[in-house]
Amino acid sequence: MFLNIFSDYSDSMPSFSFDGSVVAWFAFIMMIIGGLGLFLYGIELTGDSLKAIAGDRLKTFIEKSTNTPIKGIFIGAIVTVLLQSSSGTTALTVSLVRAGLLSFPQAVGIIMGANIGTTITPFMMSLKIEIFALWFVGIGALMIFFFKKVKVKQTGSMLLGFGLLFLGLWFMGNPLKEILSEYEEPVRMLFSWLENWPIFGLLLGTLITALVQSSAATILILQTLLGAGSITMAGALPILLGCNIGTTVTALIASFGGGTEAKRTAFVHSLFNVLGSLLFFILTIAGVSGRGPFVLLMDWIDGAWFNGANKEMTLAVAHIIFNVVTTFVLFFFVKYMVSLTNFIIRDHQDEREKIVDELLDYSLINKSSVLALSFAKKAINYMAECVKEYVEIVEKYSFEQIDDLPSKGLEIEKTVNCLDKRIHDYLIKLTITDLDQKTSTLLSKYLDLIKDLERVGDHCTNIIEFFSERYDKNMHLSDDGAQDLSQIYSVLTNMVNNTLESLLEWDSEKATLAVKYEDEIDRMEECFHERHVHRVNTGNCTVINAEHYVEILSNIERMGDHLKNILDGIMTEEYCKYDEFNH
């Protein structure tokens, strides 16, 4: 009864006739392309609006609620229902992994759940509720233009996107049905050939989904073909399975330039979808005349549940069965999939450890404490060079949104943290040997050095996170704010460069000159803080765009403090004389 009501309303929508003329072809192709555009934009607008409504709570919710695979599956399904896109969920998951907020095992559960959540969109499309599309568009537009509250506007955007989704569905579906009706025989021959060669159907679904970046759009077209009788269930199911492979492309793109964990997340998503699709592909074709158990099951459901009157809904049910069963079966193989992924995509941590092992010679600890300490100094020099590179990345990212810079910075931070721990452990082992007073004093200064270098790296990470959040919220620096930030970065860069040179060259005179930069950074931080407050009060900088600016200045000032600590250590007489002697 419920479905019949929607069907009756849908039948009352205006229809168009296709006469095969050039004008008709042009008009109908334009409607199909425009409808696809509306559909894809509607999905994106709905997802973006829901993300805006949820704000940072969505990321926090994911981060804190995925400590077990079962929870991850539920969270992945819920988030995908909200975003109306499994690709959006997997891309968001990859970004959280790249930021270090999620571990790779946590991400696996979310990805499995995302495949279940994505079944909702085809199910909704099969309800034939296009008649209400203009209601959603109208109400959403009114909320956007006649209300001032941000949350109301965001809710209006969500409703507008939802309406555009179904409006695009109608614009695309009706012309497509007319064309299929006009050229029924050649279309049947084409899809009959695909039914005889299901592997090409699988590849076709993969290719189309990869191109349009939306499995929902491909399934929509497939539902239209099935509803018009242009393709049989046996021919449609391989294409449906191909859609689930094609949707992995978004996650793979999101992982480009990311770290090892992000690449693993994208790979396991592809592995999960490919294994599930191949399993059901076998169940689709392994039978008499190519009609496997999956085809027979869906034919039975079509007749028993829907009396053959709603092929679109039957395909939506097939999509649900595929994703739920695949998730259930592969859940028991998660640890093996994780192990395989870890084996294929090796951790760069091994490379970092190798570099440190080459810098630190543990065999010297008991043989020669002086030589062992010189190896520790080499490692500290390398650590300082890494920190210098990190500061350069932070400065560049502060003024230009380059997507791969945060992941590069995160890799450097991991390297710095690794060096901090390994050098610290190495120096502590040296303390149990017989050290003279000078060597013991220098060892103590080295411990202070690595602590300050590590803290500079931490402040770099803070600034990267601040600007990542600003870019996500489309916040921009005012011209004056950008100019102030550029000036303080210029001084900080000079201080970093001179600190590194002083450290490498055992040059106390250069350190004495460089330490003066710290006072300049302090004065600039205080002055620019006041100028920022004045800009906000006078309206030259909006309160929204002002977010994090003070914290960014504060982190730069603290970096100057830690660099000064390093320079103070270099300027001590025993440090320079001892290092000059060994140099």
N, C-alpha and C positions, 0 to 999 in steps of 0.2 A: 504493500500500500504506500509506504513511505517513498520507495523508489519510483512508483508510478506517478505520484504527484509531481516529482521533479521532472520526470520524462514529459508529462503533459505540458508543464510550463515551458520546457525547452523547445517543444514542438511549435510553440506560439512565437518563437523568435523569427525575425524576418529572414527570408532565404533569397538566394540569387540563382539565376539560371545561367548556364554556360553553353554558348552556341558554337564554340570552336574558332571564332574569329580572332584576328590579331589583337584587336582591342580587348576582347574578353580574356585572352591569354595574359596580356599586360596587366589588366585590372586584377585578375585572380592571383597572379604571381606576386603582385604588389601587396595584396591582402595577406597572402601566406607569409611573405617575408616580414611585413609589418606586424602580423599577429605573433610570429615567432619572437620578434623584438620586444613587443609588449609583454609576452609571456616570460621571457628571460629577465627583462627589467623588473617585472612584477615580483618574481622570485627574489631578485637581489634587493629590491627596495624593502620587501617584507622582512628579509633577514637582517639587513642593515638597521632597520627601524627597531626591531626587537633587540638587536645588540646595543643600540643606543639607549633604549629603555632600561635594559639590564645594566648598562654601563660596565664598569670594572668588576661588578659583582659576578658577571658571567664567567670571566676568567678565574676569579677567586673561587667560585662555586666548583668549577671543573678541577682546579688545582687541589682543593681540599677534600673532594668527594670521590676520589678515584684511587684510594689506597688498596683496593682489591679488584681483580678482573671483573667480578660480578657487578660491583658498583660502577665500574667503568662502562660496562655494557649498558646499564640503565641510564647513566649520565649521557652517553653518546647518543642513545635513542631519543632522549628528551630534548637535548640541544639540537639535534637534526630536525625534529618536529618543529621546533621554534624557528630555526633558520631556514627551513624549507629546502635544505640542500645538504646532502652528505659530503659533497665537495667542500662546502663552506666549513663544515665541522672538522673534516680532516685537515684542511688548510689552517684552521684555528689551532688544532692540536699540534700540528707541525711547528707553528709559530711559538706556542708555549714550550715545546721541547727545545726549540732553538734558543729561547730565552732562559732555559734552565729551570723553568717553573714546573715542568713535568719530566719524569723519567721515561725512558723508552718502554719498560714493562707497563707503566700506567697508561701510556698512549695506546697500547694494543687493545685493551678493553674498550676504550672509547671508540676506536675505529670499528670494532665488531658491532658495537651498538649503533653506530652511525648507519650501517647498512640496513638495520631494522627500521630505524626512524625514517629513512628515505622512502619507505613503502607507502607512507601516508599520502604523499603528493599524488601518485597515480590513482590511489583509492579515491581521493577527493575529486579528481578529474572524471572518474567514472560515474560519479553521482549526477552529472549533468545539471549543475546548478549555475550555468552561465547566465541565466535570466536575472540573477541577483548581482551580477558584476557591476552594473551601473549604479546600483544602490551603494555598494562599497566605495566606488570611485567618488560619488557625490558626497557621501557622508565624510569620507576621508579628506576631500578637498575643503569642505566647510570647516572641519576641525583645524586644518592647517592655516587657513586664511582669516578665520574669525576668532581664534583664541590665542592668547599671548603666552600661556604657560607652556614651557618646553615639553613637558611630559604629554600634554594633550596634543601638541603638534606632532610629537613622535608617534603617538597612537594613531593619529590621523594618517601619517605616512604609512604606517603598517596596514591600515584598512585600504588606503589608496593602492598600495602594492598588491594587496590581496585581490582587489577588484580588477586591476590591470592584468593580473595573472589569468583570471578567468575570461576577461574580455579578449585577451590575446588568444586564449584557447578557442573562443568562438570564431574570431576573425580568421584563425588559421584552419580550424576544423571544417567549417562549412564550404569554403572554396575547394578544399582538398577532396571533400566527398563528391562535389559536383564534377571535378575533373576525373576522379576515379570512376564515376558513373558513366561519363562520356566515353572514356577509353577503357572500358571494363575488360574487354578480351585481351588486349596486349598486356595490361597490368596483371591480369590473372596468369598469363603465360610466364611473365617475369618472375612472379612470386612462386609459381609452380616449379620453376627451375631452381629457385632458392630452396624450396622444400626438398627437392631431390639432392641438392648439394648443401646441407645444413652448415658445413664449415664456412661457406661464404656468407651465410646469414650471420654467423658469429662474428666474422671479421667486419661485416657491414655495420652491425650494431656498435662494435668497438670504434670504428673509424668515425661514424657520425657523432657519437657521444664525445669523442676526443676533440672533434672540431668545434662543436657548439658548447662544450664545457658544461653540459647538463644532461644527465641521464633522464631527468623528468621530461625534457623536451623531446628526446628520442622516443621515449615510451608513449608520449602523447600522440606522436605521428603513428606509432605502431597500433595504438588503440583505435585511431581513426581508420586505419587500413583494415583492421580486424572487424570493426563495427560495420564497415561498408561491404564486407564479404570479399575484399580483394585478396586476402591472405587467410590461410587456415591456421589453426592453433599450432599444428606441427611446424609450419613455416615461421610463425611469429616467435615461438619460444627460443630458438637459437639466437635471434636478433636481440631478444630481451636479455639473454645471458651475456651477449656481447656488450650491452650497455653497462653492465656492472664491471667489465674490464676497462672500458673507455673512461669511466668516471675516476679512475686512479690517476689519470694524467694531471689533474689539478694538484694533488698532493705531491706528485713528483716535481712539478714546477715550483711549488712552494718550498721544496727542500733544497733547490739549487742555491749554492753559495752558503748553505747551512753547515752545521757541524755534523759529526758522526751520528749523534742521536737522532737528528732531524732526518738524515738520509735513511737510517734504519726504520724510522716511523713510516716514511713514504714507501719503503720497500716492503715492509710487512703488510701494509694496506694493499699493495699490488698483489703480493703473494696470497693473501686471504681471498681476494676477489677472483684471482685467476684459478686457484685451487677449487673454490666453490663452483665457479662457472664450468670448469672442466668436469667436475663430478656430475653436475646436473646435465651437462651436454651429453655425457654417456647415457644418463637415464632418459634423455630425450630421444636419442637415435637408436639405442640398443633394443630392438624389438622387431616384430614382423613388419616388413615394408617401411622400415625406419620409424615406426611408431613405438617409442619406448614407454616405460611405466609412467614417466612424468606427463607425456602427452595423453595417455589413456586416463590418468587421474584428472587432468584438467578438462577433458571432454566429458567425463562423468559429472564433475562439479558444474560445468556449463549447463548440462541437461537437467540434473537433479536440483540444483539450487536456483537457477535463473531461467529454466525452460528455454535455453538457447536465445533469450531475448536481450541479453546484456553482455555481449562479448567483451566490452571494455572492462566491466567489473570482473569478469573471469580472468582477464590478463592481470588485473591489479591483485587478485587473490594469488595467482601464480607467482607474482613478484614477492608477495608476503611469504608464501611457502618457501620459496627459494632462499630468501635471506634468513628467515628464522631457523630453518633446518641447517643451513650452512653454518650459522653461528653456533648452534647447539653441537653439531658434529665437530667442528674445528676447535671449539672451546677446550676439548680434552687434549688437543695437540698444541696448545699455546706455547708451552715451554720448549717444545721441539722446534716450533716456528721461530721463537726468539733465539734459540741456540743456532739455528741455520742462518738467521739474519746476522747474528754477531760474527759467525764464521765468515760469511761472504763480505760483510762490510766491517773491516777491522778497525779497532779503536786507535785513534791517533795518540792515545795515551802511551802506547808502546814506543812510539817515535820520541815523545817527550822524555820518557824514562831513559831511552837510549842516549839522547843528547846529554842528560844529566850524568849518566853513568860514565860517558866519555870525559866529562868535565871533572868528575870527582873520582880520584884514585884511592879506593879504600885500602889497598895494600900498603900505602905509604903511612897510614896512621900510626902503626907500631914501629915503622922503620925510620921515618924522619918527619917529625912534627912540622919543621920549617917548610919542607917540600909539600906536605899535605895542606898546609895553610895557603901556600901559593896556588894550589889547585882549587881551593875554596874561593880564592880571590877571582880566578878565571870564571867560576860559576856565577859569582856576584856580578862581574862585568857583563856577562851574558844576560842576567836577570835585569840589569839596569837598561840594557839595549832594548829588551822586550818592553819594559815600562815606557821608554821613550817612544817606541812605535805605537803603543797603546794611546799615549797622549795625542799623537798626531792623528790617529783615527778618530778620537773623541772630538778634537777641534774640527775636523772635516765634517763629521756627522752633525755637529751643532748648527751648521749653516746649510747643509744639503742632505736631503733624505736619499741616501744610497742604501738599498735594501740589504746588501751583503756585509756592510760595515759592522752592524751589531754582532753577527755571528763570528766575524773575524776577531772582533774585540773579545768575545767570550772565549775563543780559543786561546788568545794571548793571556787572558786572566787565568785560565786553567794552567797554562804553562808557568806563569808567575807563581801561582799557589803551589804547584808541584815543586818548583825550584826552592821556594821558601821552606817547605817541609823537608826536602832532601838535604839542602844546605844546612838547615838547623840541626838535623839529626847527625850529619857529618861532623859539624863543629862540636856538638855535645860529646860525641865519641872521642874527639881530640882532647877534651878536658880531662879525661881519665888517664892520659899519658903524662909523662914528666915534662912540663912546660916551664920555661924560664919566665921571668916577670914580664919582659917585653912581649913575648909571644902570647902570653895569657891576656895581656891588655889588648893586643890587637884582635885576638879572638873575640873578646867581649864587644869590641867596636863592630866587628863583622856581624855579630848577632843583632846589634841595634840597626845596622845598615839594612839587612834583609827585612827586618820588621817594618821599617819606614818605606822601603820599596814596595812591599806587599800592600801597605795602606794606601799608597798613591794609586796602585792598581784598583783597589776597592772603590776609591772616589771616582776613578774613570768609569767603572761599571755603573755607579750611581747616576752619573751624568748621561750615559748612554740610555739607561732606563727612563730617565726624565724626558729626554728628547723623543724616545720611541713612543711614549705615551702622548706627548704633544703632537707628534705626527699622526698618530691614530685618531686624535680628536680634531685634526686639521687646524691646529693652533700655529700662528706665525709670529715671529719676532717683529716688533716695531722697528723702524729704521734706526731710531736712536738706541733702542735696546741692542740691536745687532751690532751697531758701531761700538757701544761700550764693551760688549762681550768680545768683539774682535781685538780691542785694545788690551784687555786683561789677558787674553790668550796669547797675544804677542809677547808680553812680559813673561808669562808662564813658560812659553816655548824657549825663550832665551835662557831662562833659569834651568830648565831641564837639560838643554844642550850643554850649558856650561858645567852643570853638575856632572853629567856623564863624562865630559872631557877631563874634569878634575879627578874623577874617580879612576879613569883609565890611565891618566898620565902622572898620577901621584903629585898633582900640582896644587900646593896650598895657596899660592898667590892667586891663581885663577879662581879657587874656591872663595877666597876673600872678596874678590870682585863680584862673584855670582851671588853671594849671600845677601847683598844689598837689594836684590830684586824682591826679596820677601817683604821688606818694608813697603816697597812700591805696590805690591799686590794687595797688602793689607789696606793701604790708603785707597786704592782703586775700588776694592770690594765695598768699603764703607761709603765712598762717594757714589758709586753706581747703584748701591742699594737705595740711597736717598733719592737719586734721580729717577729710579724706577717707581718709587712710591709717589713722587710728584707726577709722573706720567699717568699713573692710574687715577690719581685724584683729579687731574685736569681733563681726563677723558682721552688723552693721546694714546693710551693703551687700555684696551678693554680688560675687565677683571678676568674674563675667561682666558684671554691670551697671556695673562700675567702669571698663570699657574706655573710653579716650579722655578721661576726665574731667580728668586732669592736663594733657593736651595742650590741652584747651579753655581751662582757666585760664591756661596758658602763652601761648596765642595772644592772649587778652584783655590780659594783661600787656604783651605786645609791641606791641599796638595802642596802649596807653597811652604806651609809649616813643616811638613815631613821632609821636603827637599832641603830646608834649612837645617834640620837635624842631621841629615847626611853630610851637608857641607861643614857643619860644626865639627863632626867627627873627622873629616878629611883635614881640617885646619889644625888639628892638634899636632904638636911637635913629634911625639913618639910615633904617631901613625905615619906621617910623611917620611920621617927619617928611616923608619923600619922598612917601609915599602920601597923607598929609593934604594936602600942597601940591597934588597932582594931583586929589585928591578935590574 
